Amino acid sequence: MLQRLAGDLQAGHLAVVRQDDDIVAFVICDLQQRWLRQLFVLPSCQGRGHGTRLLATAMQAMPGGWLRTDADNLRAQAFYDGRGLTVRRRGPHPVSQAATVEYGWP
């Protein structure tokens, strides 16, 4: 996971939400490819709007952008569906071949 995050950070733009001195949420975006690479909110901090704000920031910075999530991550899918993203395709991840859902926005 650390290697993956390091690669994502090299290719993207990072925004964080802090609570005191701790990072409780972050988003990593590849602005050139308009790809939301990572969106994470600490489980104990979910439901406070951090993910919604970070997603809105990414969507505004990357019109016509997209993201991919695991097909078995129903919570993430409900989150994206609830924020108006649309499913662009379902299929295997291009590297791992794991089942994924690709979302997009205008």
C-alpha positions as CSV (number, residue, x, y, z in Angstrom):
1,M,0.0,0.0,0.0
2,L,2.8,2.4,0.8
3,Q,4.4,1.8,-2.6
4,R,1.1,2.4,-4.3
5,L,0.5,5.6,-2.4
6,A,4.0,6.8,-3.2
7,G,3.4,6.3,-6.9
8,D,0.0,8.0,-6.7
9,L,1.6,11.0,-4.9
10,Q,4.3,11.3,-7.6
11,A,1.6,11.5,-10.3
12,G,-0.9,13.7,-8.5
13,H,-2.1,16.5,-6.5
14,L,-2.8,15.9,-2.8
15,A,-5.4,17.6,-0.6
16,V,-5.9,16.7,3.1
17,V,-8.3,17.3,6.0
18,R,-6.7,17.7,9.3
19,Q,-8.1,17.4,12.8
20,D,-5.6,18.9,15.2
21,D,-2.2,17.5,14.1
22,D,-3.7,14.4,12.4
23,I,-4.6,13.9,8.8
24,V,-8.1,12.3,8.9
25,A,-8.9,12.4,5.1
26,F,-7.2,12.9,1.8
27,V,-7.7,12.8,-1.9
28,I,-5.0,12.3,-4.6
29,C,-5.8,13.5,-8.1
30,D,-4.0,13.1,-11.4
31,L,-5.0,16.4,-12.9
32,Q,-3.5,15.6,-16.3
33,Q,-5.6,12.4,-16.7
34,R,-8.5,13.8,-14.7
35,W,-8.3,10.7,-12.5
36,L,-9.3,10.7,-8.9
37,R,-6.7,8.1,-7.8
38,Q,-7.3,7.9,-4.0
39,L,-10.0,9.1,-1.7
40,F,-9.8,8.1,2.0
41,V,-11.5,9.1,5.2
42,L,-10.4,7.6,8.5
43,P,-13.3,5.3,9.5
44,S,-13.8,7.1,12.8
45,C,-14.2,10.4,10.9
46,Q,-16.7,9.2,8.3
47,G,-20.1,10.8,8.1
48,R,-18.7,14.3,8.8
49,G,-18.7,15.5,5.2
50,H,-14.9,15.2,4.7
51,G,-15.2,12.8,1.8
52,T,-18.0,14.8,0.2
53,R,-15.9,18.0,0.4
54,L,-12.8,16.4,-1.0
55,L,-14.8,14.7,-3.8
56,A,-16.4,18.1,-4.7
57,T,-13.0,19.7,-4.8
58,A,-11.7,17.0,-7.1
59,M,-14.7,17.2,-9.4
60,Q,-14.3,21.0,-9.7
61,A,-10.6,20.7,-10.5
62,M,-11.2,18.0,-13.0
63,P,-14.3,18.4,-15.1
64,G,-15.1,15.2,-17.0
65,G,-13.1,13.3,-14.5
66,W,-13.3,9.7,-13.4
67,L,-12.4,7.2,-10.7
68,R,-12.3,3.5,-10.2
69,T,-13.4,1.5,-7.1
70,D,-13.6,-2.2,-6.3
71,A,-16.8,-3.9,-7.4
72,D,-17.2,-5.5,-4.0
73,N,-16.9,-2.1,-2.2
74,L,-20.6,-1.4,-1.8
75,R,-20.1,1.4,0.7
76,A,-17.9,3.3,-1.8
77,Q,-20.4,2.7,-4.6
78,A,-23.3,4.0,-2.4
79,F,-21.2,7.1,-1.6
80,Y,-20.5,7.9,-5.3
81,D,-24.0,7.1,-6.4
82,G,-25.4,9.4,-3.7
83,R,-23.2,12.2,-5.0
84,G,-24.5,12.0,-8.5
85,L,-21.6,10.2,-10.2
86,T,-22.5,7.9,-13.0
87,V,-21.2,4.4,-13.8
88,R,-19.1,4.5,-17.0
89,R,-18.2,0.9,-17.1
90,R,-17.8,-2.3,-15.0
91,G,-15.0,-4.7,-15.7
92,P,-11.6,-6.0,-14.7
93,H,-8.9,-3.7,-13.4
94,P,-6.3,-3.2,-16.1
95,V,-3.5,-4.5,-13.9
96,S,-4.9,-6.7,-11.2
97,Q,-7.9,-8.0,-13.2
98,A,-10.0,-7.5,-10.0
99,A,-13.6,-6.6,-10.7
100,T,-14.1,-2.8,-10.7
101,V,-16.6,-0.1,-11.2
102,E,-15.5,3.1,-13.1
103,Y,-17.4,6.3,-12.3
104,G,-17.4,9.6,-14.1
105,W,-18.8,13.1,-13.7
106,P,-19.6,15.9,-16.2
